[in-house]
Amino acid sequence: MATNNRMALLEQLSKYVVEKDKDFLKEALTLLINALMDAEVTSIIGAEKYERNNNRNNYRNGYRLREWDTRVGTLQLSIPKLRHGSYFPSLLEPRKMSEKALLNVVQEAYVHGVSTRKVDELVEALGMKRIDKSEVSRISKQLDEFVEEFKNRRLEGEYPYLWLDATFPKVREGGRVCSMALVIAVGVNQQGEREILGFDVGMSEDGAFWEEFLRRLVARGLKGVRLVISDAHEGLKAAIKKILTGSAWQRCRVHFMRNVLSQVPKHYQGMVSSIIRTIFAQNDQESAREQLRHVVDELKNRFPKAMKILEEAEEEEEEEILAYMAFPREHWAQIHSTNPLERLNREIRRRTDVVCIFPNREAVIRLVGAMLMEQNDEWKVGRRYFSLESMSKITSINEFTLTPVALLHK
């Protein structure tokens, strides 16, 4: 059997080399999967085809055809049948959770009346010819339980750093399509490891929604937050101050720079950006504050609106753009902005853009939740985000190095 499989694969390879057959990968994968199934059946029954031995406990009984949807297209598989009992290939059941979710999103889209054309385009983009509705329904029920368990799990230990951000998928609700706020919280624990702490979907990114989201995080065990990094959304700022009492707040420096440079003529933006960056090149907060005042004095006559934004940031009690400088220098590059969340958000947008319009909020939670579970697992087995040595320095930050607002809350 091994010789026959080898010859078939070599034949496919020769066909590809000579004819540049576009279906080479799909046909080769089909041969490989069929060979693996035959090998698995051989192991189960204890004998090769037509082999006689004392270990045999069953017999082959032909094949049944089944289509298997994969990323390279729909494969035509020949699944071995047994004379006694049944056989189902172990390799057909496992799928990445996000792929299960995406299949379920497609099914729900059909059910809830999303444009058939768009759904068909999605199916084609996945390389599939059809979707088994009963299979998708079964998969979705299993997936929902996993996602809900992950979403509501108990948070253990302390999380000194917390990043908050939102993206906006399109969701059908109440007979219309609207952009909803998908909010995500990522934290770093005391061991320097990143975790997805929470996520949810709401009608808008308002203060009430953020407040409820943070309350649920705290109820699940979120504690020990020393620094929160986010954009300057007023509702989010108010929710952080109200719920995460005692935490310093870092305004995303990238977003802040965009706001400042939006008030500068394009021709001068490069020059102004370079000058402002000298503020963040300082070794400590006090030096950075002095440099900030110097920059404002130097440029306020030429770019008054931009310098007003910079000056107001310096006058904020929270020292919003310099708060990160009260923490270990080894962490500055990651905690001065929401950039650590940007890559995750880009991947979420890439997946949700394929769907275009979600049939309901539950479909968003299902797909995004599955993605976040996978990402969280990858972070667990990957390298630490911050070293244990650098994380230990956070506990040595005393009241004299904390920002004024944090002192008030202590």
For each residue, the residues with C-beta under 8 A, 3 or more apart:
1: 4 5 35 38 42 48 49
2: 5 6
3: 6 7
4: 1 7 8
5: 1 2 8 9 31 35
6: 2 3 9 10
7: 3 4 10 11
8: 4 5 11 12 31
9: 5 6 12 13 28 31 32
10: 6 7 13 14
11: 7 8 14 15
12: 8 9 15 16 24 27 28 31
13: 9 10 16 17 24 28
14: 10 11 17 18
15: 11 12 18 19 21 24
16: 12 13 19 20 21 24 28
17: 13 14 20
18: 14 15
19: 15 16
20: 16 17
21: 15 16 24 27
22:
23: 26 27 73
24: 12 13 15 16 21 27 28
25: 28 29 72
26: 23 29 30 72 73 75
27: 12 21 23 24 30 31
28: 9 12 13 16 24 25 31 32
29: 25 26 32 33 70 72 75
30: 26 27 33 34 75 76 77
31: 5 8 9 12 27 28 34 35
32: 9 28 29 35 36
33: 29 30 36 37 68 75 77 89 91
34: 30 31 37 38 77 78
35: 1 5 31 32 38 39
36: 32 33 39 40 89 91
37: 33 34 40 41 77 78 79 80 89 91
38: 1 34 35 41 42 49 80
39: 35 36 42 43
40: 36 37 43 44 87 89 90
41: 37 38 44 45 60 80 82 87
42: 1 38 39 45 46 47 48 49
43: 39 40 46
44: 40 41 58 82 87
45: 41 42 56 57 58 59 60 82
46: 42 43 53 55 56 57 58
47: 42 51 52 53 55 56
48: 1 42 51
49: 1 38 42 60
50:
51: 47 48 56
52: 47 56
53: 46 47 56
54:
55: 46 47
56: 45 46 47 51 52 53 59
57: 45 46
58: 44 45 46 82 83 84 85
59: 45 56 82 83 84
60: 41 45 49 80 81 82 83
61: 81 82 83
62: 80 81
63: 78 79 80 81
64: 78 79 81
65: 76 77 78 79
66: 77 79
67: 74 75 76 77 129 130
68: 33 74 75 77 92
69: 74 75 126 127 128 129 130 131
70: 29 73 74 75 127
71: 126 127
72: 25 26 29 75 127
73: 23 26 70 127 128
74: 67 68 69 70 127 128 129 130
75: 26 29 30 33 67 68 69 70 72
76: 30 65 67
77: 30 33 34 37 65 66 67 68 89
78: 34 37 63 64 65
79: 37 63 64 65 66 87 88 89
80: 37 38 41 60 62 63 87
81: 60 61 62 63 64 86 87
82: 41 44 45 58 59 60 61 85 86 87
83: 58 59 60 61
84: 58 59
85: 58 82
86: 81 82
87: 40 41 44 79 80 81 82
88: 79 92 93
89: 33 36 37 40 77 79 92 93
90: 40 93 94
91: 33 36 37 94
92: 68 88 89
93: 88 89 90
94: 90 91
95: 99 100 139
96: 99 100 370 374
97: 100 101 143 146 370 371 373 374
98: 101 102 351 367 370 371 374
99: 95 96 102 103
100: 95 96 97 103 104 139 140 142 143 370
101: 97 98 104 105 140 143 147 366 367 369 370 371
102: 98 99 105 106 126 351 354 355 367
103: 99 100 106 107 131 136 139
104: 100 101 107 108 136 139 140 143 363 366 367
105: 101 102 108 109 355 358 359 363 366 367
106: 102 103 109 110 119 122 123 126 131 136
107: 103 104 110 111 131 133 136 137 140
108: 104 105 111 112 359 360 363
109: 105 106 112 114 118 119 122 355 357 358 359 363
110: 106 107 114 116 119
111: 107 108 359
112: 108 109 172 359 360
113: 359
114: 109 110 118 119 172 356 357 359
115: 118 119 357
116: 110 119 120
117: 120 121
118: 109 114 115 121 122 356 357
119: 106 109 110 114 115 116 122 123
120: 116 117 123 124
121: 117 118 124 125
122: 106 109 118 119 125 126 354 355 356
123: 106 119 120 126 128 129 130 131
124: 120 121 127 128
125: 121 122 354
126: 69 71 102 106 122 123
127: 69 70 71 72 73 74 124
128: 69 73 74 123 124 131
129: 67 69 74 123
130: 67 69 74 123
131: 69 103 106 107 123 128 135 136
132: 135 136
133: 107 136 137
134: 137 138
135: 131 132 138 139
136: 103 104 106 107 131 132 133 139 140
137: 107 133 134 140 141
138: 134 135 141 142
139: 95 100 103 104 135 136 142 143
140: 100 101 104 107 136 137 143 144 366
141: 137 138 144 145
142: 100 138 139 145 146
143: 97 100 101 104 139 140 146 147 366 370
144: 140 141 147 148 362 366
145: 141 142 148 149
146: 97 142 143 149 150 370 373
147: 101 143 144 150 151 365 366 369 370 373
148: 144 145 151 152
149: 145 146 152 153
150: 146 147 153 369 372 373 376
151: 147 148 198 199 200 365 369
152: 148 149 220
153: 149 150 220
154: 220 221
155: 159 197 217 220 221 222
156: 221
157: 189 190 224
158: 189 190 223 224 225
159: 155 162 187 188 189 190 195 197 222 223 224 225
160: 188 189 190 224 225 226 227 391 394
161: 187 188 225 226 227 229 331 335
162: 159 185 186 187 197 222 225 227 228 229 244 247
163: 185 186 187 228 229 230 338 340 341
164: 183 184 185 210 228 229 230 236 240 338
165: 183 184 230 231 338 341 345
166: 181 182 183 184 205
167: 182 184 345 348 349 352
168: 179 180 181 182
169: 179 180 182 201 352 355 358 364 368
170: 177 178 179 180 356 357 358
171: 177 178 179 180 201 357 358 360 361 363 364
172: 112 114 176 177 357 358 359 360
173: 176 178 180 360 361
174:
175:
176: 172 173
177: 170 171 172 357
178: 170 171 173 203
179: 168 169 170 171
180: 168 169 170 171 173 201 202 203 204 361 364
181: 166 168 201 202 203 204 205 209
182: 166 167 168 169 199 200 201 348 364 368
183: 164 165 166 199 200 201 202 205 209 210 213
184: 164 165 166 167 196 198 199 341 344 345 348 372
185: 162 163 164 196 197 198 199 213 217
186: 162 163 194 195 196 197 340 341 344
187: 159 161 162 163 194 195 197 222 225
188: 159 160 161 192 193 194 195 385 386 391
189: 157 158 159 160 192 193 195
190: 157 158 159 160 224 391
191: 384 388 391
192: 188 189 384 385 386 387 388 390 391
193: 188 189 379 380 384 385
194: 186 187 188 340 379 385
195: 159 186 187 188 189 376 379
196: 184 185 186 199 372 373 375 376 379
197: 155 159 162 185 186 187 217 222
198: 151 184 185 213 216 217 220
199: 151 182 183 184 185 196 365 368 369 372
200: 151 182 183 213 216 365
201: 169 171 180 181 182 183 361 364 365
202: 180 181 183 205 206 209 213
203: 178 180 181 209
204: 180 181 209
205: 166 181 183 202 209 210 233 235 236
206: 202 209 210 235
207: 210 211 234 235 236 238 239
208: 211 212 235
209: 181 183 202 203 204 205 206 212 213 235
210: 164 183 205 206 207 213 214 233 235 236 239 240
211: 207 208 214 215 235 238 239 242 243
212: 208 209 215 216
213: 183 185 198 200 202 209 210 216 217 239
214: 210 211 217 218 239 240 243 244
215: 211 212 218 219 243
216: 198 200 212 213 219 220
217: 155 185 197 198 213 214 220 222
218: 214 215 221 222 223 243 244
219: 215 216
220: 152 153 154 155 198 216 217
221: 154 155 156 218
222: 155 159 162 187 197 217 218 225
223: 158 159 218
224: 157 158 159 160 190
225: 158 159 160 161 162 187 222 228 244 246 247
226: 160 161 247 248 327 394 397
227: 160 161 162 247 248 249 250 323 324 327 335
228: 162 163 164 225 240 244 247 248 249 250
229: 161 162 163 164 249 250 252 324 335 336 337 338
230: 163 164 165 233 236 237 240 249 250 251 252 338
231: 165 236 251 252 255 338
232: 237 251 252 255 256 320
233: 205 210 230 236 237
234: 207 237 238
235: 205 206 207 208 209 210 211 238 239
236: 164 205 207 210 230 231 233 239 240
237: 230 232 233 234 240 241 249
238: 207 211 234 235 241 242
239: 207 210 211 213 214 235 236 242 243
240: 164 210 214 228 230 236 237 243 244 247 249
241: 237 238 244 245 249 405
242: 211 238 239 245
243: 211 214 215 218 239 240
244: 162 214 218 225 228 240 241 247
245: 241 242 409
246: 225 406 409 410
247: 162 225 226 227 228 240 244 406 409
248: 226 227 228 318 323 326 402 403 405 406
249: 227 228 229 230 237 240 241 318 320 323 405
250: 227 228 229 230 253 320 321 323 324 335 336
251: 230 231 232 255 256 313 320 321 323
252: 229 230 231 232 255 256 336 337 338 339
253: 250 256 257 280 321 336 337
254: 257 258 337 338 339
255: 231 232 251 252 258 259 337 338
256: 232 251 252 253 259 260 313 320 321
257: 253 254 260 261 273 276
258: 254 255 261 262
259: 255 256 262 263 309
260: 256 257 263 264 272 276 306 309 310
261: 257 258 264 269 272 273 306
262: 258 259
263: 259 260 303 305 306 309
264: 260 261 268 269 272 303 306
265: 268 269
266: 269
267:
268: 264 265 271 272 302 303
269: 261 264 265 266 272 273
270: 273 274
271: 268 274 275
272: 260 261 264 268 269 275 276 299 303 306
273: 257 261 269 270 276 277
274: 270 271 277 278
275: 271 272 278 295 298 299
276: 257 260 272 273 279 280 295 310
277: 273 274 280 281
278: 274 275 281 282 291 295
279: 276 282 288 291 292 295
280: 253 276 277 288 336
281: 277 278
282: 278 279 287 288 290 291 325
283: 287
284: 287 288 325
285: 288 289 319 322 325 326
286: 289 290
287: 282 283 284 290 291
288: 279 280 282 284 285 291 292 322 325
289: 285 286 292 293 314 319 322
290: 282 286 287 293 294
291: 278 279 282 287 288 294 295
292: 279 288 289 295 296 310 313 314 322
293: 289 290 296 297 314
294: 290 291 297 298
295: 275 276 278 279 291 292 298 299 307 310
296: 292 293 299 300 307 310 311 314
297: 293 294 300
298: 275 294 295
299: 272 275 295 296 302 303 306 307
300: 296 297 303 304 307 308 311
301: 304
302: 268 299
303: 263 264 268 272 299 300 306 307
304: 300 301 307 308
305: 263 308 309
306: 260 261 263 264 272 299 303 309 310
307: 295 296 299 300 303 304 310 311
308: 300 304 305 311 312
309: 259 260 263 305 306 312 313
310: 260 276 292 295 296 306 307 313 314
311: 296 300 307 308 314 315
312: 308 309 315 316
313: 251 256 292 309 310 316 320 321
314: 289 292 293 296 310 311 319
315: 311 312
316: 312 313 319 320
317: 404 405
318: 248 249 323 403 404 405
319: 285 289 314 316 322 323 403 404
320: 232 249 250 251 256 313 316 323
321: 250 251 253 256 313
322: 285 288 289 292 319 325
323: 227 248 249 250 251 318 319 320 326 403
324: 227 229 250 327 331 332 335 336
325: 282 284 285 288 322 332
326: 248 285 323 397 401 402 403
327: 226 227 324 331 332 335 394 397
328: 331 332 390 391 393 394
329: 332
330: 386 387 390 393
331: 161 324 327 328 334 335 386 390
332: 324 325 327 328 329 335 336
333: 336
334: 331 339 340 385 386
335: 161 227 229 250 324 327 331 332
336: 229 250 252 253 280 324 332 333
337: 229 252 253 254 255 340
338: 163 164 165 229 230 231 252 254 255 341 342
339: 252 254 334 342
340: 163 186 194 334 337 343 344
341: 163 165 184 186 338 344 345
342: 338 339 345 346
343: 340 346 347
344: 184 186 340 341 347 348 375
345: 165 167 184 341 342 348 349
346: 342 343 349 350
347: 343 344 350 351 371 375
348: 167 182 184 344 345 351 352 368 371
349: 167 345 346 352 353
350: 346 347 353 354
351: 98 102 347 348 354 355 367 368 371
352: 167 169 348 349 355 358 364 367 368
353: 349 350 356
354: 102 122 125 350 351
355: 102 105 109 122 169 351 352 358 363 367
356: 114 118 122 170 353
357: 109 114 115 118 170 171 172 177
358: 105 109 169 170 171 172 352 355 361 363 364 367
359: 105 108 109 111 112 113 114 172 363
360: 108 112 171 172 173 363 364
361: 171 173 180 201 358 364 365
362: 144 365 366
363: 104 105 108 109 171 355 358 359 360 366 367
364: 169 171 180 182 201 352 358 360 361 367 368
365: 147 151 199 200 201 361 362 368 369
366: 101 104 105 140 143 144 147 362 363 369 370
367: 98 101 102 104 105 351 352 355 358 363 364 370 371
368: 169 182 199 348 351 352 364 365 371 372
369: 101 147 150 151 199 365 366 372 373
370: 96 97 98 100 101 143 146 147 366 367 373 374
371: 97 98 101 347 348 351 367 368 374 375
372: 150 184 196 199 368 369 375 376
373: 97 146 147 150 196 369 370 376 377
374: 96 97 98 370 371 377 378
375: 196 344 347 371 372 378 379
376: 150 195 196 372 373 379 380
377: 373 374 380 381
378: 374 375 381 382
379: 193 194 195 196 375 376 382 385
380: 193 376 377
381: 377 378
382: 378 379
383:
384: 191 192 193 387 388
385: 188 192 193 194 334 379
386: 188 192 330 331 334 390 391
387: 192 330 384 390 391
388: 191 192 384 391 392
389: 392 393
390: 192 328 330 331 386 387 393
391: 160 188 190 191 192 328 386 387 388 394
392: 388 389 395 396
393: 328 330 389 390 396 397
394: 160 226 327 328 391 397
395: 392
396: 392 393
397: 226 326 327 393 394 401 402
398: 401 402
399: 402 407 410
400:
401: 326 397 398
402: 248 326 397 398 399 406 407 410
403: 248 318 319 323 326 406 407
404: 317 318 319 407 408
405: 241 248 249 317 318 408 409
406: 246 247 248 402 403 409 410
407: 399 402 403 404 410
408: 404 405
409: 245 246 247 405 406
410: 246 399 402 406 407
